[in-house]
Amino acid sequence: MPLQLTPATDQYCAFARDLTRRAMMRYYHEFDLLWIEEAFDQAWRWREQWLVVEDDKVLGFCSLSQDRQALYIRELHLLESERGRGVGGQVLELLAAWADERRLPLLRLTVFKSNPAQALYRRRGFEAMGEDECFVRMQRAIG
């Protein structure tokens, strides 16, 4: 069965929060930022939440929002055991197709400056559009 995104119900909030915290804590420490559990839980309620699934196995999750111009990837995290085998790239291509289906001209994300995932994003057509002391804002044109 190919990789797919399936809706994440509230029962997956703790899984997603823990996965995000484990993946991002090194960057929070590096940039002296405070991880706030309640902020994650609040965002969970208003964003679109999707599980990354392959053969009925949950590999990770992504969190999305959108406006008139773009589909925003707010979170995209995979279990450590699933990284480095092309899953992230496949998810990015699925999300680009979703942006196209929704008639949105852009796919956007924000990434920590020191996160090596930037290389993946660049390979998948994302370009840096701006930065601050912690983050790089990136986007990919759709269509």
DSSP file with accessible surface (Angstrom, degrees, kcal/mol):
  #  RESIDUE AA STRUCTURE BP1 BP2  ACC     N-H-->O    O-->H-N    N-H-->O    O-->H-N    TCO  KAPPA ALPHA  PHI   PSI    X-CA   Y-CA   Z-CA
    1    1 A M              0   0  124      0, 0.0    54,-0.2     0, 0.0     3,-0.1   0.000 360.0 360.0 360.0 133.0    0.0    0.0    0.0
    2    2 A P        -     0   0  104      0, 0.0    53,-0.3     0, 0.0    51,-0.1  -0.231 360.0 -80.1 -71.3 165.3    1.4    3.4   -0.9
    3    3 A L        +     0   0   15     51,-0.1     2,-0.3    52,-0.1    51,-0.2  -0.340  58.8 176.0 -60.4 139.3    2.1    6.2    1.6
    4    4 A Q  E     -A   53   0A  72     49,-2.7    49,-3.0    -3,-0.1     2,-0.5  -0.972  31.5-127.4-145.6 161.8   -1.0    8.1    2.5
    5    5 A L  E     -A   52   0A  18     -2,-0.3    47,-0.2    47,-0.2    56,-0.0  -0.954  28.9-176.9-109.6 126.2   -2.2   10.9    4.7
    6    6 A T  E     -A   51   0A  43     45,-2.0    45,-3.6    -2,-0.5    -2,-0.0  -0.935  37.7 -88.4-122.6 148.4   -5.2   10.1    6.9
    7    7 A P  E     -A   50   0A  92      0, 0.0     2,-0.7     0, 0.0    43,-0.3  -0.253  38.3-135.9 -56.8 136.8   -7.0   12.4    9.3
    8    8 A A        -     0   0   13     41,-2.6    41,-0.2     2,-0.0     2,-0.1  -0.857  18.2-151.0 -97.0 117.0   -5.6   12.4   12.8
    9    9 A T    >   -     0   0   74     -2,-0.7     3,-2.4     1,-0.1     4,-0.2  -0.308  35.3 -94.1 -77.8 170.4   -8.2   12.3   15.5
   10   10 A D  G >  S+     0   0  124      1,-0.3     3,-1.8     2,-0.2     4,-0.4   0.750 119.4  74.4 -59.6 -22.7   -7.7   13.8   18.9
   11   11 A Q  G 3  S+     0   0  152      1,-0.3     4,-0.3     2,-0.1    -1,-0.3   0.711  94.7  53.7 -64.6 -15.9   -6.6   10.5   20.2
   12   12 A Y  G <> S+     0   0   70     -3,-2.4     4,-2.7     1,-0.2    -1,-0.3   0.423  79.4  95.3 -96.8   1.2   -3.3   11.1   18.3
   13   13 A C  H <> S+     0   0   16     -3,-1.8     4,-2.9     1,-0.2     5,-0.2   0.930  85.8  47.2 -59.1 -46.7   -2.6   14.5   19.9
   14   14 A A  H  > S+     0   0   54     -4,-0.4     4,-2.6     2,-0.2     5,-0.2   0.910 112.5  50.4 -63.4 -41.8   -0.3   13.1   22.6
   15   15 A F  H  > S+     0   0   60     -4,-0.3     4,-2.6     2,-0.2    -1,-0.2   0.946 114.0  44.7 -58.1 -48.5    1.6   11.1   20.0
   16   16 A A  H  X S+     0   0    0     -4,-2.7     4,-2.7     2,-0.2    -2,-0.2   0.904 113.1  50.2 -66.2 -41.1    2.0   14.1   17.8
   17   17 A R  H  X S+     0   0   46     -4,-2.9     4,-2.8    -5,-0.2    -1,-0.2   0.939 113.2  45.9 -62.6 -44.9    3.0   16.4   20.7
   18   18 A D  H  X S+     0   0   55     -4,-2.6     4,-2.7    -5,-0.2     5,-0.2   0.921 113.2  49.3 -66.1 -42.8    5.6   13.9   21.9
   19   19 A L  H  X S+     0   0    0     -4,-2.6     4,-2.3    -5,-0.2    -1,-0.2   0.928 113.6  46.6 -61.9 -44.3    7.0   13.3   18.4
   20   20 A T  H  X S+     0   0    1     -4,-2.7     4,-2.5     2,-0.2     5,-0.3   0.934 112.3  49.7 -64.1 -46.5    7.3   17.1   17.8
   21   21 A R  H  X S+     0   0   63     -4,-2.8     4,-2.2     1,-0.2    -2,-0.2   0.939 112.7  46.8 -59.7 -46.3    8.9   17.7   21.2
   22   22 A R  H  < S+     0   0  128     -4,-2.7     4,-0.4     1,-0.2    -1,-0.2   0.898 116.6  44.4 -64.0 -38.9   11.5   15.0   20.7
   23   23 A A  H  < S+     0   0   16     -4,-2.3    -1,-0.2    -5,-0.2    -2,-0.2   0.842 124.2  32.6 -73.5 -32.5   12.3   16.1   17.1
   24   24 A M  H >X S+     0   0   23     -4,-2.5     4,-2.2    -5,-0.2     3,-0.9   0.597  88.6  92.0-104.9 -11.9   12.5   19.9   17.9
   25   25 A M  H 3X S+     0   0   47     -4,-2.2     4,-2.6     1,-0.3     5,-0.2   0.868  84.0  57.3 -58.9 -36.6   13.8   20.1   21.5
   26   26 A R  H 3> S+     0   0  151     -4,-0.4     4,-2.4     1,-0.2    -1,-0.3   0.891 109.9  45.7 -61.0 -35.7   17.4   20.4   20.4
   27   27 A Y  H <> S+     0   0    9     -3,-0.9     4,-2.4     2,-0.2    -1,-0.2   0.884 109.2  54.5 -74.6 -36.8   16.5   23.5   18.3
   28   28 A Y  H  <>S+     0   0   51     -4,-2.2     5,-3.2     1,-0.2     4,-0.2   0.925 113.3  43.5 -60.7 -42.1   14.5   24.9   21.2
   29   29 A H  H ><5S+     0   0  137     -4,-2.6     3,-1.2     3,-0.2    -2,-0.2   0.937 111.9  53.2 -66.9 -46.4   17.6   24.6   23.4
   30   30 A E  H 3<5S+     0   0  102     -4,-2.4    -2,-0.2     1,-0.3    -1,-0.2   0.887 118.4  35.2 -57.1 -40.6   19.9   25.9   20.7
   31   31 A F  T 3<5S-     0   0   44     -4,-2.4    -1,-0.3    -5,-0.1    -2,-0.2   0.265 111.4-117.3-101.4  11.9   17.8   29.1   20.1
   32   32 A D  T < 5 +     0   0  150     -3,-1.2     2,-0.3    -4,-0.2    -3,-0.2   0.907  60.6 153.2  55.8  47.9   16.9   29.4   23.8
   33   33 A L      < -     0   0   66     -5,-3.2     2,-0.5    -6,-0.2    -1,-0.2  -0.776  43.9-121.0-106.1 155.3   13.1   29.0   23.1
   34   34 A L        -     0   0  139     -2,-0.3     2,-0.5     2,-0.0    -5,-0.0  -0.835  16.3-140.8-100.3 124.0   10.5   27.7   25.6
   35   35 A W        -     0   0   38     -2,-0.5     2,-0.5   -10,-0.0   -14,-0.0  -0.727  19.1-166.8 -80.3 127.3    8.5   24.6   24.6
   36   36 A I     >  -     0   0   79     -2,-0.5     4,-1.5     1,-0.2     3,-0.4  -0.947  14.0-162.7-122.8 110.2    4.9   25.0   25.8
   37   37 A E  H  > S+     0   0   58     -2,-0.5     4,-2.2     1,-0.2     5,-0.2   0.889  91.3  55.7 -56.0 -44.4    2.7   21.9   25.8
   38   38 A E  H  > S+     0   0  124      1,-0.2     4,-2.5     2,-0.2    -1,-0.2   0.839 102.6  56.1 -62.2 -34.0   -0.5   24.0   25.9
   39   39 A A  H  > S+     0   0   50     -3,-0.4     4,-2.3     2,-0.2    -1,-0.2   0.912 107.7  48.6 -65.1 -41.0    0.5   25.9   22.8
   40   40 A F  H  X S+     0   0   16     -4,-1.5     4,-2.2     1,-0.2    -2,-0.2   0.947 111.8  49.4 -61.0 -46.9    0.8   22.7   20.9
   41   41 A D  H  X S+     0   0   41     -4,-2.2     4,-1.1     1,-0.2    -2,-0.2   0.879 110.2  50.4 -63.8 -37.3   -2.5   21.5   22.1
   42   42 A Q  H >X S+     0   0  116     -4,-2.5     4,-0.9     1,-0.2     3,-0.6   0.934 111.0  48.4 -64.8 -45.1   -4.2   24.8   21.2
   43   43 A A  H >X S+     0   0   11     -4,-2.3     4,-2.0     1,-0.2     3,-0.6   0.861 102.9  63.7 -63.3 -34.2   -2.8   24.6   17.7
   44   44 A W  H 3< S+     0   0   12     -4,-2.2    -1,-0.2     1,-0.2    -2,-0.2   0.879  99.9  54.3 -56.1 -36.9   -4.0   21.0   17.4
   45   45 A R  H << S+     0   0  175     -4,-1.1    -1,-0.2    -3,-0.6    -2,-0.2   0.807 116.3  33.1 -72.3 -30.1   -7.6   22.2   17.7
   46   46 A W  H << S+     0   0  156     -4,-0.9    -1,-0.2    -3,-0.6     2,-0.2   0.609 105.9  75.3-106.5 -11.2   -7.5   24.7   14.8
   47   47 A R  S  < S-     0   0   54     -4,-2.0     2,-0.5    18,-0.1    18,-0.2  -0.570  87.1-102.5 -93.9 164.3   -5.1   23.2   12.3
   48   48 A E  E     - B   0  64A  58     16,-2.8    16,-2.8    -2,-0.2     2,-0.5  -0.738  39.5-157.3 -80.4 130.3   -5.6   20.3   10.0
   49   49 A Q  E     + B   0  63A  18     -2,-0.5   -41,-2.6    14,-0.2     2,-0.4  -0.940  13.4 179.4-116.8 130.9   -3.9   17.2   11.4
   50   50 A W  E     -AB   7  62A  47     12,-2.9    12,-2.8    -2,-0.5     2,-0.4  -0.986  20.9-138.3-133.4 138.2   -2.9   14.3    9.3
   51   51 A L  E     -AB   6  61A   6    -45,-3.6   -45,-2.0    -2,-0.4     2,-0.7  -0.750  18.0-132.9 -90.4 140.8   -1.1   11.0   10.1
   52   52 A V  E     -AB   5  60A   0      8,-2.4     7,-3.6    -2,-0.4     8,-1.1  -0.868  38.1-179.4 -91.3 116.9    1.6    9.7    7.7
   53   53 A V  E     +AB   4  58A  10    -49,-3.0   -49,-2.7    -2,-0.7     2,-0.4  -0.953  21.9 177.2-128.7 139.9    0.6    6.1    7.2
   54   54 A E  E >  S- B   0  57A  41      3,-2.3     3,-1.9    -2,-0.4   -51,-0.1  -0.971  79.6 -12.6-140.2 124.6    2.1    3.2    5.2
   55   55 A D  T 3  S-     0   0   99     -2,-0.4     3,-0.1   -53,-0.3    -1,-0.1   0.906 128.2 -55.8  51.3  45.6    0.7   -0.3    5.3
   56   56 A D  T 3  S+     0   0  140      1,-0.2     2,-0.5     0, 0.0    -1,-0.3   0.607 113.0 122.7  64.3  12.6   -1.5    0.7    8.3
   57   57 A K  E <   -B   54   0A 105     -3,-1.9    -3,-2.3     2,-0.0     2,-0.5  -0.918  63.5-130.6-105.6 128.4    1.6    1.7   10.2
   58   58 A V  E     +B   53   0A  36     -2,-0.5    -5,-0.2    -5,-0.2     3,-0.1  -0.672  28.4 174.3 -78.6 121.3    1.8    5.3   11.5
   59   59 A L  E     -     0   0A   0     -7,-3.6    20,-3.3    -2,-0.5     2,-0.3   0.580  58.9 -57.5-100.6 -18.1    5.1    6.8   10.5
   60   60 A G  E     -BC  52  78A   0     -8,-1.1    -8,-2.4    18,-0.3     2,-0.3  -0.976  54.5-102.4 168.0-159.7    4.6   10.4   11.7
   61   61 A F  E     -BC  51  77A   0     16,-2.4    16,-2.5    -2,-0.3     2,-0.3  -0.984  12.3-151.4-153.2 161.7    2.2   13.3   11.3
   62   62 A C  E     -BC  50  76A   0    -12,-2.8   -12,-2.9    -2,-0.3     2,-0.4  -0.983   8.0-151.2-136.5 151.7    1.8   16.7    9.6
   63   63 A S  E     -BC  49  75A   2     12,-2.3    11,-2.7    -2,-0.3    12,-1.5  -0.983  20.8-174.6-123.8 131.4   -0.1   19.7   10.7
   64   64 A L  E     +BC  48  73A   0    -16,-2.8   -16,-2.8    -2,-0.4     2,-0.3  -0.889  16.3 173.0-128.9 155.7   -1.5   22.2    8.1
   65   65 A S  E     - C   0  72A  13      7,-1.6     7,-3.6    -2,-0.3     2,-0.3  -0.917  14.6-161.8-145.5 170.8   -3.3   25.5    7.7
   66   66 A Q  E     - C   0  71A  90     -2,-0.3     2,-0.2     5,-0.2     5,-0.2  -0.994  13.5-175.5-152.3 157.8   -4.1   27.6    4.7
   67   67 A D        -     0   0   70      3,-2.0    -2,-0.0    -2,-0.3     5,-0.0  -0.648  58.6 -71.8-131.0-162.4   -5.1   31.0    3.6
   68   68 A R  S    S+     0   0  241     -2,-0.2     3,-0.1     1,-0.2    -2,-0.0   0.726 129.2  35.8 -70.1 -20.5   -6.0   32.3    0.1
   69   69 A Q  S    S+     0   0  105      1,-0.2    37,-1.3    35,-0.1     2,-0.3   0.726 117.4  21.2-103.2 -28.1   -2.4   32.1   -1.1
   70   70 A A  E     - d   0 106A   0     35,-0.2    -3,-2.0    34,-0.1     2,-0.5  -0.986  53.5-130.0-149.6 152.5   -0.8   29.1    0.4
   71   71 A L  E     -Cd  66 107A   0     35,-2.2    37,-2.7    -2,-0.3     2,-0.5  -0.910  39.5-148.3 -94.0 124.6   -1.0   25.7    2.1
   72   72 A Y  E     -Cd  65 108A  39     -7,-3.6    -7,-1.6    -2,-0.5     2,-0.9  -0.882   9.9-148.1-103.1 126.9    1.2   26.0    5.2
   73   73 A I  E     +Cd  64 109A   9     35,-3.2    37,-0.6    -2,-0.5    -9,-0.2  -0.828  23.0 173.1 -88.6 105.7    3.1   23.0    6.6
   74   74 A R  E     +     0   0A  97    -11,-2.7     2,-0.3    -2,-0.9   -10,-0.2   0.824  68.0   5.6 -84.6 -35.8    3.1   23.9   10.3
   75   75 A E  E     +C   63   0A  37    -12,-1.5   -12,-2.3    -3,-0.2    -1,-0.3  -0.987  56.2 173.6-145.2 143.8    4.6   20.6   11.4
   76   76 A L  E     +C   62   0A  25     -2,-0.3     2,-0.4   -14,-0.2   -14,-0.2  -0.814  19.6 162.1-150.4 107.3    6.0   17.6    9.6
   77   77 A H  E     -C   61   0A  14    -16,-2.5   -16,-2.4    -2,-0.3     2,-0.3  -0.994  17.3-166.0-134.0 138.3    7.6   15.0   11.8
   78   78 A L  E     -C   60   0A  18     -2,-0.4   -18,-0.3   -18,-0.2     5,-0.1  -0.890  36.6 -95.3-118.2 151.0    8.5   11.3   11.3
   79   79 A L    >>  -     0   0   36    -20,-3.3     3,-2.1    -2,-0.3     4,-0.6  -0.330  41.3-114.9 -57.2 145.2    9.5    8.6   13.7
   80   80 A E  G >4 S+     0   0  146      1,-0.3     3,-1.3     2,-0.2    -1,-0.1   0.877 116.0  58.6 -54.5 -38.1   13.2    8.4   13.9
   81   81 A S  G 34 S+     0   0   88      1,-0.2    -1,-0.3     3,-0.0    -2,-0.1   0.687 105.6  50.8 -67.0 -15.6   13.2    4.9   12.4
   82   82 A E  G X4 S+     0   0   11     -3,-2.1     3,-0.7   -23,-0.2     5,-0.5   0.467  86.7 105.4-102.0  -3.9   11.4    6.3    9.3
   83   83 A R  T << S+     0   0  109     -3,-1.3    -3,-0.0    -4,-0.6    -4,-0.0  -0.442  72.9  28.8 -78.3 150.2   13.8    9.1    8.5
   84   84 A G  T 3  S+     0   0   88     -2,-0.1    -1,-0.2     1,-0.1    -4,-0.0   0.593  93.5  92.7  82.3  12.2   16.2    8.9    5.7
   85   85 A R  S <  S-     0   0  110     -3,-0.7    -2,-0.1     0, 0.0    -1,-0.1   0.160 105.4 -93.6-123.3  18.3   14.2    6.6    3.4
   86   86 A G  S  > S+     0   0   39      3,-0.0     4,-1.9     4,-0.0     5,-0.1   0.450  89.5 120.5  92.9   0.4   12.3    9.1    1.3
   87   87 A V  H  > S+     0   0    1     -5,-0.5     4,-2.6     1,-0.2     5,-0.2   0.929  74.7  52.4 -64.8 -44.9    9.1    9.4    3.3
   88   88 A G  H  > S+     0   0   11      1,-0.2     4,-2.5     2,-0.2    -1,-0.2   0.919 109.4  49.4 -58.9 -43.3    9.5   13.1    3.9
   89   89 A G  H  > S+     0   0    2      1,-0.2     4,-2.0     2,-0.2    -1,-0.2   0.896 110.1  51.2 -62.7 -40.0   10.0   13.8    0.2
   90   90 A Q  H  X S+     0   0   79     -4,-1.9     4,-2.2     2,-0.2    -2,-0.2   0.912 109.6  50.1 -63.7 -41.2    6.9   11.7   -0.6
   91   91 A V  H  X S+     0   0    0     -4,-2.6     4,-2.7     1,-0.2     5,-0.2   0.927 108.3  53.0 -63.7 -42.9    4.8   13.7    2.0
   92   92 A L  H  X S+     0   0    0     -4,-2.5     4,-2.2     1,-0.2    -1,-0.2   0.900 109.4  49.0 -59.9 -38.8    6.0   17.0    0.5
   93   93 A E  H  X S+     0   0   67     -4,-2.0     4,-2.1     2,-0.2    -1,-0.2   0.898 110.1  50.9 -69.2 -38.1    4.9   15.8   -3.0
   94   94 A L  H  X S+     0   0   54     -4,-2.2     4,-2.2     2,-0.2    -2,-0.2   0.927 111.5  48.2 -61.1 -43.0    1.5   14.8   -1.6
   95   95 A L  H  X S+     0   0    0     -4,-2.7     4,-2.5     2,-0.2    -2,-0.2   0.870 108.1  53.9 -69.1 -34.5    1.1   18.2    0.0
   96   96 A A  H  X S+     0   0    7     -4,-2.2     4,-2.2    -5,-0.2    -1,-0.2   0.918 109.2  49.4 -63.2 -40.4    2.1   20.0   -3.2
   97   97 A A  H  X S+     0   0   43     -4,-2.1     4,-2.7     1,-0.2    -2,-0.2   0.897 109.8  51.3 -65.2 -39.3   -0.6   18.0   -5.0
   98   98 A W  H  X S+     0   0   41     -4,-2.2     4,-2.2     2,-0.2    -2,-0.2   0.910 107.9  51.8 -62.9 -43.6   -3.1   19.0   -2.3
   99   99 A A  H  <>S+     0   0    0     -4,-2.5     5,-3.0     2,-0.2    -2,-0.2   0.928 111.2  48.4 -58.9 -42.2   -2.2   22.7   -2.7
  100  100 A D  H ><5S+     0   0   96     -4,-2.2     3,-1.8     1,-0.2    -2,-0.2   0.932 110.0  50.7 -63.7 -45.6   -2.8   22.3   -6.4
  101  101 A E  H 3<5S+     0   0  137     -4,-2.7    -1,-0.2     1,-0.3    -2,-0.2   0.849 110.7  49.7 -60.0 -34.3   -6.2   20.6   -5.8
  102  102 A R  T 3<5S-     0   0   78     -4,-2.2    -1,-0.3    -5,-0.2    -2,-0.2   0.360 115.8-119.5 -85.3   3.7   -7.1   23.5   -3.5
  103  103 A R  T < 5 +     0   0  220     -3,-1.8    -3,-0.2     1,-0.2    -2,-0.1   0.853  61.9 150.1  58.3  40.4   -6.0   25.9   -6.2
  104  104 A L      < -     0   0   10     -5,-3.0    -1,-0.2    -6,-0.1   -35,-0.1  -0.891  41.6-150.3-102.7 130.8   -3.4   27.5   -3.9
  105  105 A P  S    S+     0   0   68      0, 0.0    37,-2.9     0, 0.0     2,-0.3   0.634  72.9  45.9 -77.6 -12.0   -0.3   28.9   -5.7
  106  106 A L  E     -dE  70 141A  24    -37,-1.3   -35,-2.2    35,-0.2     2,-0.5  -0.967  54.3-157.1-136.7 149.3    2.1   28.2   -2.9
  107  107 A L  E     -dE  71 140A   0     33,-2.3    33,-2.5    -2,-0.3     2,-0.3  -0.993  32.0-174.7-117.1 124.2    3.3   25.6   -0.4
  108  108 A R  E     +dE  72 139A  56    -37,-2.7   -35,-3.2    -2,-0.5     2,-0.3  -0.890  14.3 163.8-125.7 155.6    5.0   27.3    2.6
  109  109 A L  E     -dE  73 138A   9     29,-2.3    29,-2.9    -2,-0.3     2,-0.4  -0.970  26.6-134.0-157.4 165.6    6.9   26.2    5.7
  110  110 A T  E     - E   0 137A  77    -37,-0.6     2,-0.3    -2,-0.3    27,-0.2  -0.992  25.3-176.3-125.2 136.0    9.2   27.6    8.4
  111  111 A V  E     - E   0 136A   6     25,-2.5    25,-3.0    -2,-0.4     2,-0.1  -0.969  33.6 -99.9-134.7 145.2   12.3   25.7    9.5
  112  112 A F  E >   - E   0 135A  10     -2,-0.3     3,-1.9    23,-0.2    23,-0.3  -0.407  36.4-121.0 -60.9 141.1   14.9   26.2   12.1
  113  113 A K  T 3  S+     0   0   73     21,-3.0    -1,-0.1     1,-0.3    22,-0.1   0.816 111.3  44.7 -54.2 -35.7   18.1   27.7   10.6
  114  114 A S  T 3  S+     0   0   43     20,-0.3    -1,-0.3   -87,-0.0    -2,-0.1   0.393  83.6 116.6 -94.4   5.9   20.2   24.8   11.7
  115  115 A N    X   -     0   0   23     -3,-1.9     3,-1.9     1,-0.2     4,-0.2  -0.617  58.8-148.6 -79.4 121.1   17.8   22.0   10.7
  116  116 A P  T >> S+     0   0   90      0, 0.0     3,-1.8     0, 0.0     4,-0.6   0.660  86.7  86.0 -64.8 -11.2   19.4   19.8    8.0
  117  117 A A  H 3>  +     0   0   26      1,-0.3     4,-2.3     2,-0.2     3,-0.4   0.734  69.1  81.0 -61.3 -18.3   15.8   19.2    6.6
  118  118 A Q  H <> S+     0   0   28     -3,-1.9     4,-2.6     1,-0.2    -1,-0.3   0.862  85.5  57.6 -54.4 -36.1   16.4   22.5    4.7
  119  119 A A  H <> S+     0   0   49     -3,-1.8     4,-2.3     2,-0.2    -1,-0.2   0.917 106.1  48.3 -62.7 -42.7   18.4   20.4    2.2
  120  120 A L  H  X S+     0   0   36     -4,-0.6     4,-1.6    -3,-0.4    -2,-0.2   0.937 110.9  51.0 -60.4 -46.8   15.3   18.2    1.6
  121  121 A Y  H  <>S+     0   0   25     -4,-2.3     5,-2.6     1,-0.2     3,-0.2   0.919 110.3  48.9 -61.2 -41.7   13.1   21.2    1.1
  122  122 A R  H ><5S+     0   0  124     -4,-2.6     3,-1.8     1,-0.2    -1,-0.2   0.910 108.6  53.1 -64.6 -41.9   15.5   22.7   -1.4
  123  123 A R  H 3<5S+     0   0  177     -4,-2.3    -1,-0.2     1,-0.3    -2,-0.2   0.813 107.5  53.6 -60.9 -29.1   15.7   19.5   -3.3
  124  124 A R  T 3<5S-     0   0   83     -4,-1.6    -1,-0.3    -3,-0.2    -2,-0.2   0.165 130.1 -92.3 -94.7  16.7   11.9   19.5   -3.5
  125  125 A G  T < 5S+     0   0   40     -3,-1.8    16,-0.4     1,-0.3     2,-0.2   0.512  76.6 142.0  93.3   7.0   11.7   23.0   -4.9
  126  126 A F      < -     0   0    5     -5,-2.6     2,-0.4    -6,-0.2    -1,-0.3  -0.585  30.8-161.3 -81.6 145.4   11.4   25.2   -1.9
  127  127 A E  E     -F  139   0A 131     12,-2.8    12,-2.1    -2,-0.2     2,-0.2  -0.953  25.4-107.8-124.1 144.7   13.3   28.5   -1.8
  128  128 A A  E     +F  138   0A  43     -2,-0.4    10,-0.3    10,-0.2     3,-0.1  -0.529  33.4 177.0 -69.5 132.9   14.2   30.7    1.2
  129  129 A M  E     -     0   0A 100      8,-3.7     2,-0.3     1,-0.5     9,-0.2   0.450  61.6 -29.0-115.6  -8.1   12.0   33.8    1.3
  130  130 A G  E     -F  137   0A  20      7,-1.0     7,-3.1     2,-0.0    -1,-0.5  -0.909  55.6-155.1 168.6 166.8   13.3   35.4    4.5
  131  131 A E  E     -F  136   0A 116     -2,-0.3     5,-0.2     5,-0.2     2,-0.2  -0.986   5.2-164.2-156.2 163.6   14.7   34.6    7.9
  132  132 A D        -     0   0   63      3,-2.2   -19,-0.1    -2,-0.3    -2,-0.0  -0.595  58.5 -66.9-131.3-160.9   15.2   35.8   11.4
  133  133 A E  S    S+     0   0  148     -2,-0.2     3,-0.1     1,-0.2   -20,-0.0   0.765 131.0  19.5 -68.1 -21.6   17.6   34.8   14.2
  134  134 A C  S    S+     0   0    8      1,-0.1   -21,-3.0   -21,-0.1   -20,-0.3   0.737 117.9  48.0-113.1 -34.8   16.0   31.3   14.5
  135  135 A F  E     -E  112   0A  57    -23,-0.3    -3,-2.2   -22,-0.1     2,-0.4  -0.806  51.4-149.4-124.2 155.2   14.0   30.5   11.4
  136  136 A V  E     -EF 111 131A   5    -25,-3.0   -25,-2.5    -2,-0.3     2,-0.5  -0.984  20.8-144.8-116.3 129.3   14.1   30.4    7.6
  137  137 A R  E     -EF 110 130A 114     -7,-3.1    -8,-3.7    -2,-0.4    -7,-1.0  -0.843  25.4-177.0 -94.0 128.3   10.7   30.9    5.8
  138  138 A M  E     -EF 109 128A   2    -29,-2.9   -29,-2.3    -2,-0.5     2,-0.3  -0.903   9.3-177.7-127.2 153.0   10.5   28.8    2.6
  139  139 A Q  E     -EF 108 127A  38    -12,-2.1   -12,-2.8    -2,-0.3     2,-0.4  -0.988  14.4-152.3-148.4 158.9    8.0   28.4   -0.2
  140  140 A R  E     -E  107   0A  46    -33,-2.5   -33,-2.3    -2,-0.3     2,-0.2  -0.999  24.3-125.2-131.1 129.9    7.5   26.4   -3.3
  141  141 A A  E     -E  106   0A  76     -2,-0.4     2,-0.4   -16,-0.4   -35,-0.2  -0.526  25.1-144.4 -73.7 142.0    5.4   27.6   -6.2
  142  142 A I              0   0   25    -37,-2.9   -45,-0.0    -2,-0.2    -1,-0.0  -0.879 360.0 360.0-109.7 138.1    2.6   25.2   -7.3
  143  143 A G              0   0  115     -2,-0.4    -2,-0.0   -47,-0.0   -43,-0.0  -0.210 360.0 360.0  91.1 360.0    1.5   24.6  -10.8
